[in-house]
Amino acid sequence: MAVALVIAALGAGCGGGEKSREPLPQVRASLRLASPAFADRGSIPRRYTCDGPGTSPPLRWSGVPRRTRELALIVEDPDAGRFVHWSLLAIPAGTTELREGSVPAGAVQTENGFGHQDWGGPCPPKGKGPHHYVFALYALDKPLGLGGGASADQVRSAVAQAALARGTLTATYGR
């Protein structure tokens, strides 16, 4: 019975893994976050999804406060109960972009909703309309000190306590 539930969840486009009970932390100050691969409120290209190679998309940002010690990125699907697609922590403070398919040296990836410690491309249920994907980048005033085993709620709690600024980019994908 349990195996059937897992298979059903995977078929529906969700891994049944990491979701957060808490919303993304809010911060007054803002960063500018963008992707050269898609526009804010635009559609995520297939190459970054489960229907393509599932490569992590390129991202760029600016406006990082001087007091920033490190950055953290959380990507979630709020249409699937805050399903976590990526949680990338300990991004060096001087970093201004993520290249397609790459992670900065020393950065920590925690488990996503698919049960892996990496980018999990959008994979909404077929025929159910597009889902929204929120990319939230945080400038932090202290290192979080979390390892790859941190839960989605532990990440959000630590980010909420250290966040100086936040930038968001929202995109859609449907199958």
C-alpha contacts under 8 A as a table, 3 or more apart, distances in Angstrom:
res1	aa1	res2	aa2	distance
1	M	4	A	5.14
1	M	5	L	6.48
2	A	5	L	5.15
2	A	6	V	6.41
3	V	6	V	5.17
3	V	7	I	6.20
4	A	7	I	5.10
4	A	8	A	6.07
5	L	8	A	5.04
5	L	9	A	6.15
6	V	9	A	5.10
6	V	10	L	6.23
6	V	15	G	7.55
6	V	16	G	6.99
7	I	10	L	5.15
7	I	11	G	6.14
8	A	11	G	5.09
8	A	12	A	6.21
9	A	12	A	5.11
9	A	13	G	6.63
9	A	14	C	5.38
9	A	15	G	5.94
9	A	16	G	5.93
10	L	13	G	5.28
10	L	14	C	5.15
10	L	15	G	5.01
10	L	16	G	7.22
11	G	14	C	7.29
11	G	125	P	7.55
12	A	124	P	6.97
12	A	125	P	4.77
12	A	126	K	7.56
13	G	123	C	4.91
13	G	124	P	4.81
13	G	125	P	4.98
13	G	126	K	7.98
14	C	17	G	7.77
14	C	80	A	7.89
14	C	83	F	7.73
14	C	113	G	7.00
14	C	114	F	6.88
14	C	123	C	7.17
14	C	124	P	7.19
14	C	125	P	8.00
15	G	113	G	5.37
15	G	114	F	4.16
15	G	115	G	6.87
16	G	113	G	6.10
16	G	114	F	6.77
17	G	83	F	7.79
17	G	112	N	6.75
17	G	113	G	3.93
17	G	114	F	5.59
17	G	115	G	5.66
18	E	83	F	6.30
18	E	84	V	5.72
18	E	111	E	6.75
18	E	112	N	5.42
18	E	113	G	4.08
18	E	114	F	7.40
18	E	115	G	7.22
18	E	151	S	7.26
18	E	152	A	6.24
19	K	81	G	6.73
19	K	82	R	5.36
19	K	83	F	4.55
19	K	84	V	5.57
19	K	113	G	6.40
19	K	152	A	6.37
20	S	23	P	7.19
20	S	81	G	7.77
20	S	82	R	5.86
20	S	83	F	7.15
20	S	84	V	7.57
20	S	152	A	5.34
20	S	153	D	5.39
21	R	82	R	7.71
21	R	153	D	6.76
22	E	153	D	6.54
22	E	156	R	7.34
23	P	82	R	7.58
24	L	136	A	7.82
24	L	156	R	6.64
25	P	156	R	6.48
25	P	157	S	7.94
25	P	159	V	7.07
25	P	160	A	5.24
26	Q	160	A	7.44
26	Q	166	R	7.50
27	V	30	S	7.37
27	V	163	A	6.77
27	V	164	L	6.80
27	V	165	A	5.61
27	V	166	R	5.94
28	R	165	A	6.55
28	R	166	R	7.61
29	A	164	L	6.67
29	A	165	A	4.49
29	A	166	R	6.43
30	S	63	G	7.47
30	S	165	A	4.97
30	S	166	R	4.82
30	S	167	G	5.37
31	L	61	W	6.87
31	L	62	S	6.03
31	L	63	G	4.99
31	L	64	V	6.13
31	L	137	L	7.78
31	L	138	Y	8.00
31	L	165	A	6.22
31	L	166	R	5.35
31	L	167	G	4.31
31	L	168	T	7.84
32	R	61	W	5.27
32	R	62	S	5.28
32	R	63	G	6.19
32	R	167	G	5.44
32	R	168	T	7.54
33	L	59	L	7.14
33	L	60	R	5.88
33	L	61	W	4.46
33	L	62	S	6.94
33	L	137	L	7.33
33	L	167	G	5.32
33	L	168	T	5.92
33	L	169	L	6.08
34	A	39	A	7.25
34	A	40	D	7.09
34	A	59	L	5.79
34	A	60	R	5.38
34	A	61	W	6.26
34	A	169	L	6.27
35	S	38	F	5.65
35	S	39	A	6.68
35	S	57	P	7.46
35	S	58	P	5.78
35	S	59	L	4.45
35	S	60	R	5.90
36	P	39	A	7.50
36	P	58	P	6.65
36	P	59	L	6.91
36	P	60	R	7.71
37	A	44	I	7.64
37	A	45	P	7.30
37	A	57	P	7.00
37	A	58	P	6.72
38	F	42	G	6.00
38	F	43	S	6.48
38	F	44	I	5.96
38	F	45	P	7.14
38	F	171	A	7.73
39	A	42	G	4.83
39	A	43	S	7.41
39	A	171	A	7.36
40	D	169	L	5.51
40	D	170	T	5.45
40	D	171	A	5.87
41	R	169	L	7.60
41	R	170	T	5.36
41	R	171	A	4.66
41	R	172	T	6.74
42	G	170	T	7.70
42	G	171	A	5.12
42	G	172	T	6.19
43	S	171	A	5.48
43	S	172	T	4.70
43	S	173	Y	5.57
44	I	48	Y	6.92
44	I	49	T	7.74
44	I	171	A	6.09
44	I	172	T	5.94
44	I	173	Y	5.72
45	P	48	Y	6.00
45	P	49	T	7.34
45	P	173	Y	7.98
46	R	49	T	5.23
46	R	50	C	7.71
46	R	51	D	6.04
46	R	52	G	5.33
47	R	50	C	7.99
47	R	51	D	7.17
47	R	52	G	4.34
47	R	53	P	5.46
47	R	54	G	5.82
47	R	55	T	6.40
48	Y	52	G	6.34
48	Y	53	P	6.61
48	Y	54	G	4.45
48	Y	55	T	4.82
48	Y	56	S	5.76
48	Y	57	P	5.98
48	Y	121	G	5.65
48	Y	122	P	7.41
49	T	52	G	5.43
49	T	53	P	6.90
49	T	54	G	4.60
49	T	55	T	7.27
49	T	120	G	7.66
49	T	121	G	4.08
49	T	122	P	4.76
49	T	123	C	6.27
50	C	53	P	6.79
50	C	54	G	5.31
50	C	120	G	7.79
50	C	121	G	5.43
50	C	122	P	6.09
50	C	123	C	5.33
51	D	54	G	7.29
51	D	123	C	7.39
52	G	55	T	7.97
54	G	119	W	7.82
54	G	120	G	6.99
54	G	121	G	5.21
55	T	100	E	6.85
55	T	101	G	5.13
55	T	119	W	7.48
55	T	121	G	7.28
56	S	100	E	5.60
56	S	101	G	4.63
56	S	102	S	7.19
56	S	119	W	5.77
56	S	120	G	7.87
56	S	121	G	7.16
57	P	98	L	7.93
57	P	99	R	7.29
57	P	100	E	4.86
57	P	101	G	6.52
58	P	97	E	7.30
58	P	98	L	5.37
58	P	99	R	4.69
58	P	100	E	4.24
58	P	101	G	7.40
59	L	97	E	5.42
59	L	98	L	5.10
59	L	99	R	6.71
59	L	100	E	7.75
60	R	96	T	5.83
60	R	97	E	4.19
60	R	98	L	6.48
61	W	64	V	7.93
61	W	96	T	5.40
61	W	97	E	6.17
62	S	96	T	6.50
64	V	68	T	6.90
64	V	139	A	6.44
64	V	165	A	7.50
65	P	68	T	5.62
65	P	139	A	7.20
65	P	164	L	7.41
65	P	165	A	7.43
67	R	141	D	6.05
68	T	71	L	7.48
68	T	93	A	6.00
68	T	139	A	5.64
68	T	140	L	5.31
68	T	141	D	4.93
68	T	142	K	7.31
68	T	164	L	7.36
69	R	92	P	7.41
69	R	93	A	5.41
69	R	139	A	7.59
69	R	140	L	5.88
69	R	141	D	5.25
69	R	142	K	5.28
69	R	143	P	6.28
70	E	90	A	5.66
70	E	91	I	5.57
70	E	92	P	5.07
70	E	93	A	4.26
70	E	139	A	6.29
70	E	140	L	5.44
70	E	141	D	7.12
70	E	142	K	6.76
70	E	143	P	6.02
71	L	89	L	6.58
71	L	90	A	5.97
71	L	91	I	4.84
71	L	92	P	6.38
71	L	93	A	5.83
71	L	137	L	6.98
71	L	138	Y	5.49
71	L	139	A	4.73
71	L	140	L	5.71
72	A	87	S	7.52
72	A	88	L	5.71
72	A	89	L	4.44
72	A	90	A	6.21
72	A	91	I	6.09
72	A	137	L	5.75
72	A	138	Y	5.15
72	A	139	A	6.79
72	A	140	L	7.45
72	A	159	V	7.63
73	L	86	W	7.48
73	L	87	S	5.71
73	L	88	L	5.04
73	L	89	L	6.39
73	L	135	F	7.04
73	L	136	A	5.65
73	L	137	L	4.45
73	L	138	Y	6.29
74	I	84	V	7.53
74	I	85	H	7.78
74	I	86	W	5.71
74	I	87	S	4.56
74	I	88	L	6.50
74	I	135	F	6.03
74	I	136	A	5.27
74	I	137	L	6.57
75	V	84	V	6.04
75	V	85	H	5.32
75	V	86	W	4.99
75	V	87	S	6.43
75	V	133	Y	6.73
75	V	134	V	5.47
75	V	135	F	4.45
75	V	136	A	6.17
76	E	82	R	5.47
76	E	83	F	5.38
76	E	84	V	4.49
76	E	85	H	5.40
76	E	86	W	7.12
76	E	133	Y	5.66
76	E	134	V	5.42
76	E	135	F	6.85
77	D	80	A	5.53
77	D	81	G	6.97
77	D	82	R	5.11
77	D	83	F	5.09
77	D	84	V	6.60
77	D	85	H	7.27
77	D	131	H	6.88
77	D	132	H	5.75
77	D	133	Y	4.74
77	D	134	V	6.42
78	P	81	G	5.29
78	P	82	R	4.29
78	P	83	F	6.65
78	P	132	H	6.67
78	P	133	Y	7.08
78	P	134	V	7.61
79	D	82	R	6.89
79	D	131	H	5.85
79	D	132	H	6.41
80	A	83	F	5.50
80	A	131	H	7.86
83	F	112	N	7.93
83	F	113	G	5.83
84	V	87	S	7.25
84	V	112	N	5.11
84	V	113	G	5.07
84	V	152	A	7.47
85	H	112	N	5.28
85	H	113	G	6.12
85	H	114	F	7.74
85	H	119	W	6.00
85	H	120	G	4.82
85	H	121	G	6.52
85	H	122	P	7.30
86	W	109	Q	7.48
86	W	110	T	7.54
86	W	111	E	7.63
86	W	112	N	5.57
86	W	117	Q	7.90
86	W	118	D	6.24
86	W	119	W	4.92
86	W	120	G	6.29
87	S	109	Q	5.65
87	S	110	T	5.53
87	S	111	E	7.25
87	S	112	N	6.87
87	S	118	D	7.64
87	S	119	W	7.86
87	S	152	A	7.96
88	L	91	I	7.21
88	L	107	A	6.63
88	L	108	V	5.66
88	L	109	Q	4.61
88	L	110	T	6.70
89	L	107	A	5.65
89	L	108	V	4.93
89	L	109	Q	6.21
89	L	110	T	7.88
89	L	144	L	7.81
89	L	146	L	7.84
90	A	106	G	6.86
90	A	107	A	4.73
90	A	108	V	5.91
90	A	143	P	6.78
90	A	144	L	7.24
90	A	145	G	7.90
91	I	95	T	7.00
91	I	104	P	6.51
91	I	106	G	7.25
91	I	107	A	5.06
91	I	108	V	7.75
92	P	95	T	5.60
92	P	104	P	7.62
92	P	106	G	7.87
92	P	107	A	7.49
93	A	139	A	7.75
95	T	98	L	7.94
98	L	102	S	6.49
98	L	103	V	6.66
98	L	104	P	7.37
99	R	102	S	5.46
99	R	103	V	7.61
103	V	107	A	6.70
104	P	107	A	5.60
108	V	146	L	7.99
108	V	147	G	6.51
108	V	148	G	6.00
109	Q	117	Q	5.23
109	Q	118	D	5.83
109	Q	147	G	7.90
109	Q	148	G	5.55
110	T	116	H	7.79
110	T	117	Q	4.96
110	T	118	D	7.16
110	T	147	G	7.16
110	T	148	G	4.25
110	T	149	G	5.98
110	T	150	A	6.14
110	T	151	S	7.31
110	T	152	A	7.99
111	E	114	F	7.74
111	E	115	G	5.65
111	E	116	H	5.09
111	E	117	Q	4.30
111	E	118	D	7.02
111	E	148	G	6.79
111	E	149	G	6.90
111	E	150	A	7.64
111	E	151	S	7.27
111	E	152	A	7.92
112	N	115	G	5.45
112	N	116	H	5.55
112	N	117	Q	6.05
112	N	118	D	6.85
112	N	119	W	7.37
112	N	120	G	6.70
113	G	116	H	7.46
113	G	120	G	7.62
114	F	120	G	6.67
116	H	119	W	7.97
116	H	120	G	7.68
117	Q	148	G	7.04
122	P	133	Y	7.76
122	P	173	Y	6.77
123	C	173	Y	7.93
123	C	174	G	7.88
123	C	175	R	7.70
124	P	128	K	7.68
124	P	130	P	7.18
124	P	131	H	6.43
124	P	173	Y	7.46
124	P	174	G	6.32
124	P	175	R	6.65
125	P	128	K	5.82
125	P	129	G	7.98
125	P	174	G	7.91
125	P	175	R	6.83
126	K	129	G	7.51
126	K	174	G	7.32
126	K	175	R	4.76
127	G	174	G	7.77
127	G	175	R	6.04
128	K	174	G	7.60
128	K	175	R	7.59
129	G	174	G	5.38
129	G	175	R	6.95
130	P	172	T	5.92
130	P	173	Y	4.87
130	P	174	G	3.58
130	P	175	R	6.94
131	H	172	T	5.46
131	H	173	Y	5.57
131	H	174	G	6.11
132	H	170	T	6.69
132	H	171	A	5.69
132	H	172	T	4.48
132	H	173	Y	6.77
133	Y	170	T	5.50
133	Y	171	A	5.23
133	Y	172	T	5.86
133	Y	173	Y	7.83
134	V	168	T	6.69
134	V	169	L	5.89
134	V	170	T	4.50
134	V	171	A	6.68
135	F	168	T	5.43
135	F	169	L	5.06
135	F	170	T	6.11
136	A	166	R	6.67
136	A	167	G	5.73
136	A	168	T	4.50
136	A	169	L	6.68
137	L	166	R	5.51
137	L	167	G	5.19
137	L	168	T	6.33
138	Y	159	V	7.49
138	Y	163	A	6.10
138	Y	164	L	7.27
138	Y	165	A	5.73
138	Y	166	R	4.51
138	Y	167	G	6.64
139	A	163	A	5.74
139	A	164	L	5.45
139	A	165	A	5.17
139	A	166	R	6.35
140	L	143	P	7.05
140	L	159	V	7.17
140	L	162	A	5.03
140	L	163	A	4.50
140	L	164	L	5.47
140	L	165	A	7.37
141	D	162	A	5.37
141	D	163	A	6.37
141	D	164	L	6.22
142	K	162	A	6.06
144	L	158	A	6.24
144	L	159	V	7.25
144	L	162	A	7.65
146	L	149	G	7.80
146	L	150	A	6.15
146	L	155	V	7.58
147	G	150	A	5.82
150	A	154	Q	5.93
150	A	155	V	6.41
151	S	154	Q	5.10
151	S	155	V	6.23
152	A	155	V	5.17
152	A	156	R	6.30
153	D	156	R	5.10
153	D	157	S	6.06
154	Q	157	S	5.16
154	Q	158	A	6.15
155	V	158	A	5.28
155	V	159	V	6.05
156	R	159	V	5.05
156	R	160	A	5.97
157	S	160	A	5.16
157	S	161	Q	6.46
158	A	161	Q	5.28
158	A	162	A	6.48
159	V	162	A	5.23
159	V	163	A	5.62
160	A	163	A	5.57
163	A	166	R	7.42
